[in-house]
Amino acid sequence: MNTELFIARRIYKGDKKNEKRVSSPAIKIAIAGIALGLAVMIVAVCIIVGFKKEIRAKVVGFGSHIQITAFDSNTSYEQMPIAFSDTLAATLTSNPAISHIQEFITKPGIIKTDEDFLGVVLKGVSESYDWDFFRKNLLEGSIIQPGDTITGNQAIISKEIADKLHLELGDNFTCYFVQDPVRARRFDIVGIYRTNFEDYDKLYIITEKAILGSLNGWESDMVSGIEVLVKDYNNLDKTAQDLFFEMSSYKDRFGNALYTRSIKDINPMIFNWLNLLDMNVWVIIILMLVVSGFTMISGLLIIILERTNMIGMLKSMGARDFSIRKVFLYLSAFLIGQGMLWGNLIALAVCLFQKWTQILKLDPTTYYLSAVPVDLNLLYILLLNIGTLLVSLLMMIGPSYLVAKITPAKSIQFE
């Protein structure tokens, strides 16, 4: 029988007759400190993970995980074409780390209306395009149907572009392309999207690849680049590196070497900014652990003082200091567990309430999101619980040595 655990349980549960248990205000504050500290850590991690996930999804939605272009392409949106052959497609799709590939053409243009004009980038896509991202962010209308010759020149524009040019669903606009000679095309608006990612919303219009290829005078297999989606984002860097070496030795029918870049390489500032958010999480976690730990230390010291008579009696009956310390460490574990239980309940309630109601709003122009995002990652929550329990118990070891300073002769008369 574990005697120390038995005594700790009796102290924690109290005497049924006298209803005397660990219930002083200081102990309640210690439990509340653990609960609030853990709740803050869980909420902070869920928000940061959710924020990073949402921003990453927007960037990937516009540019995929990996892009393959001509090796000597410039940094403009008017890129040198590459030949997208069946051999190249088979090589990419045979890679077990890749989930989907899609070709695209980008071309800058100028939209002119009777009242205003605006510089934009048209992105041409084909039948293989993955529309999941734009379906989620579509406000009105529908996606385009590449290859449908009946419907004409279809385009999806952002809400920001539509508002600037006073355009609505079903309207049409004329886009001018600066080349020799200058060319123009009229497009019908079949959908309006909003991602709240201003850098892209103010720029991109989605249309058919064949239209832009015709404007460039390209053959049917010529594209600006190939977008690659990977199965596991955590393996993005390795997949991009492997593809880089594989594609750099590949030559298309024009003799072009292919250049592979991950979305992190294309948008380094955004991903560096997201990585900095991890530092904020660590600061919050460390601060909350320190605050929770010190409140628990003060609670344990009060318990030891309240139980001085009991410590003296146990020592007089031959109990060793180590055994008595174990009693108070077990008791600390019970109190920490109670605080962690309440902390998890509070955190889950706050996260679920925000997830369902979106009551906490954000400024989309600053944060790219209209509401505070929440991602309930069970692995992170479990790790936070384990870490909080271990750190809190380790911090209890020091104060428990106070037991050794208490002598039986004086402690039995202590009140």
Secondary structure, DSSP 8 states (H G I E B T S, - for coil): --HHHHHHHHHHH-BTTTTB-S--HHHHHHHHHHHHHHHHHHHHHHHHHHHHHHHHHHHHHHH-SEEEEETT--SSSS---EE--HHHHHHHHT-TTEEEEEEEEEEEEEEE-SS-EEEEEEEEE-TT---HHHHHTEEEE----TT-SSS-SEEEEEHHHHHHHT--TT-EEEEEE-SSS-EEEEEEEEEEE--S-HHHHTTEEEEEHHHHHHHHT--TTEESEEEEEES-GGGHHHHHHHHHHHHHT-B-TT--BEEEEEHHHHSHHHHHHHHHHHHHHHHHHHHHHHHHHHHHHHHHHHHHHHTHHHHHHHHHTT--HHHHHHHHHHHHHHHHHHHHHHHHHHHHHHHHHHHHH--SB--HHHHS-SB------HHHHHHHHHHHHHHHHHHHHHHHGGGGG--HHHHTT--
